[in-house]
Amino acid sequence: MTEHDKRHEYRAETLLLVVVVIWAANYPLAKWGIGGLNIFVFNAIRFIVATLVVVAMFAIRSSWQPVARGDMLKLIGAGFVANVLYQVVFILGLSMTTAGNSAVLLATSPLWTIFFNAWIHKEKILKSMWIGMAISLVGIMLIIFGSGKKLELDANALIGDVVTLTAAMVWGLNTNLQKPLLGRYPVLQVTLVMMAVGGAGLSLIGIPAMTQLDWSSIHWTYYAAATVSGALSIGLSNAIWSNGVKRLGPGRTANFNNLVPVLAVVLSAFTLHEEITVSQIFGMGITMSGVWIARR
């Protein structure tokens, strides 16, 4: 690997750490915003704003490269998986199971990314990735248990668990569907098409709720929350994420997801005044150690 390639990798990793901060901060922001807006309306606004942000980024920094007919279908398919299917499955799963179950199951998404990468792209799963992922998941379990959240296995929660686990699989599939496309087209172009698919799809899903919503009764701050969430956590972050997949590969990029719950616990302590236990602190250290091992 040349020094030029190393610089690109370090830059991609630094930007992915920025995404970790944005996604962790998005939890309290989105939770508050959904309290004043229907979840499907909130998501539709987010993706419309995100699409506009990516359009602006594309206009400033990139140019449209002709897309083969087969690749356009693949781009649309990847956008549907990432920004329509995943969002819907995630929301449904979260509504049926506990937050503790959801956090643990969604934390498996990097593992599914590695599995799909080995299956679709025939890439070998390195021993360091296995070890790093296992260590990271142990750390995340400690964070969840340390927070006092209850893990449930009753009938209703079990259905939600299956749906949430499906969401983790969908995210792993999404990361791998992008990989060949990012090798042929600019990152922002791929992100733009995928965002447009998400904006259109989630807007259609949100139409029934939109027609019943009294828009004038909603305080402007809830619209602002949806706007900020869409611009940063979806528009900007997805562009950075796609760049990470291109520079680092699906496995190494997906592993940065494990840092999100670590920082989310810290931010929740400041914004929601939640207590951080010794177990959680220990879990944060283990999780970050796992990320470091897997990315080597």
N, C-alpha and C positions, 0 to 999 in steps of 0.2 A: 504493500500500500504506500503510495506517494504521500509527501507532506501535504500536497494540495488536497488529496482525498481525506486525509486525517482532519484537516481544517474544516472541510465540509461536514464530516461526521460530528465533530465537536460542536459546530454551529447547530446542526440538526438536533443534537441532544440538549443543548442549552434552550433551544426554542421549545422542545418537548417539555422541559421543566416549567416553562412559562405556561404551557397548556395545563399542566398539572395544577398550578396555582389557580388558573381561571376556572377549571372544572370543579375544583374543591370549593371555591368561593361561590360557584353557581348553585350549590345545594341550598344554602340558606336563602339566597336570592329567589330561586325558583319556588321554593316552598312558600315563601311569603307571597310571591306573585300569584300562585295558584289559589291562594286563599281569597283572592278578589276576582279571579277570572276562571271560567270553565277551563279545564285542563286541555281540551282539544282546541279551544280558541287561543289559549296561551301558546300552545305549540305552533299553531298556524301563524300567529304574529311573529314568533321567533324565527321561523323558517323563511318567511317573506323578507324580514329584515336581513337575515343572514345571506339570502340570495342577493339582495341589493349591495351588501358589503362586498361580497365576492365579485360581483359585476364591476364595482368600482376598483377593486384591487387588480382585477384582470385587465381593465382598461388602462391602468397606469403602468403595470409591470409586465404585461404579456401581450401576445397576439394570437389570433385564432389559427390553429393548424388544421388543415383538412382532415376529416375523420372518415375512415373507411366505413362502409355501411354496416358491416358486421360488428365493428368496434363501437359504433354509436348505440347499437342494441345492447352491447355489453355495458356501456357507460350508463344507459338508462336503467338496466337491470341492477347494476351496483348501487345506483342512487336509490332505487326502490328498496333494496335490501337494507342499506345503511340508514336512510332518512325517512322511510315510511314504515316498513315492516318492523324494524327494530324499535322505533319509537312507540308503535302501537302495542307490540308484545310486552315491552318493558312496562308501560303504563298499566296494562291489564294485570300483569303479574304482581306489580307493586300494590295494586288495589285489593288483591286477594290474599296476600301473605304478609308477614311481619317485616319490618324494616331490617331486623337482624338476619332473617332468612335471605332477604333480597340482597343485602350487602355481601354475604358470604358467597351466594351463588353467582352473582355478577362478577365477583373477584376471580372466578374461574375463566373469564373471557380470554386472558392471555394464553391459557392452556389450550383452549379451543383454537386460538389463532395458530399456535404451533402445530396442532394436529392437522388443521386444514392446510397449513403450509406444506407439511410433509406429504399429505395426500394429493393435493392439487399440483404443487410445484415440484414434488419429488425431492425435497430437500431434507437432508439428514438432521435429526434433532440432536444437537450437541449435548454432551453430558453436563456441561456447565449450565445450560438452559434448564435442564431437568432439575438440577440441584437448586439453582436460583429460584425457580418457580415454586418448588416445594417449600423452601425456606420462607419466601414471601407470603405464601398462603398461610403458613403457621403464624406468621406475624399478624396477618389480617384477622385470623380467628381470635388471637389474643386481644386485639383491639375491640372486636365485637363483644366478646365475653366480658371484657373489662368495663365496657360501657353499661353493662347491666341489662342489655336488650335480651329478651327471651327468645329462644329458638323453639318453634312449635312444629308439631308433626300431626295435627288433627286433620280431618278430611278436607275442610275448606282450605287450610293453609297448604296442604299437600298439592292441591291443584295449582295454587299460586306458585308453589315451588317449581313445579314442572314447567309452567309458563315462563317463569323468571330464568330458569336454567336454559330454556329455549332461546331467550333473549341473549344470554351470554354466548350461546352457540352462533346466533345470527351475527353478533358483533365480530366474532372471530372469523366467520365466513366473509363478512364485509371487508375486513382488512386485507384478506387474501385476494378478493375479487379486484381490488384496486391495483395490485402489484403489477400485472402485465400491462395494464393501461398506462400506468405512470412511467413505464419504460419506453412508451411510444409517444406520449403526449405531455405537454407542460402540466405541472402540478395544478396551477390555477384553473386551467381549462377543464381538467378532470373534476376538480372541486366544484366549479361553476355548474357543470351539467348535473352533477349529483345533488347540489343544493336546489337547483331549479326543479328537479323531480320531487324532492322532499317538500318544497314549498307548495307545489301544485297538488301533490297527493294529500298532504295534511290539511290543506285548505278545503279540499273536497270533503274530507272526513269531518272537518269542523263546521261545515255549512249548517247542519241541523241545529247545533248549539248556537251558532251565530244569529240565526233567524229568531231565536227565542230570547236573546240577550238584550237587556236594556242598556245600550252602550253609554247613554248619558249619565246613568247612575253609578258608573264605575269611576273611581277616583283616578286621576291622571298618573299617579305614581305606579299603579298596577300596569298600565300600558308602558311606562318607562322601564319597569322591571323586565317585561317581556322583550322590549327593544334592546336593552343592554345585554340581556341573556342571549338573545339571538345574534347580536353583533359580535360578541366576544366568545361565548362558549360554543357557538356553532359556526358562524362565518369565519372568523379569524382562526379559531382552534382547529377546525377541520382542514383548512389549508395547510397549517403547520403539521398536522397529523399526517396528511398525505405526503408531505415533503419528507417526514420521518420514515414512512414506509418505503419511499423511493431511495433514500440514502442509507438507511440502516437495515431494511428488511422488515417483514411483518412481525417476526418473533421478538426482536429487540425493541421495536417500537411499542408493541402491545404491552411489554413488561412495565412501561412507565405508568400504566393504569394502576398498578399496585401502590403507587405513591399518593394517589388521589384520596383514598380513605384516611391515610395518615394525616395529611394536611387538613382534611375536612374535620377531623376530630379537634385539631388545634383551633381552627377558625370557629367551630361551634362553641368552643369554650369562651372565646372572646365575644362573639355575637349573640349567642343564646345562653351564655353563663353556665354551660354544662361543665361538670367536674371531670378532670382528666385523672384517671387512676394510675397507680404504679404499673399495673398490668398493661394498660394502653401504651404508656411510655416505653415499656419493654418491647411491646409489639411493634411500635414504630421503628425502633432500632433494628429489630429482626427483619422487618419488611424492607427497609432501605438496604440492609446487607444483602438480601436476596436479589434486589434489583441490581446491585453492583456486581454480584457474581454472575448473573445471567447475561449482563451486557458485555462481559469481557470477551 
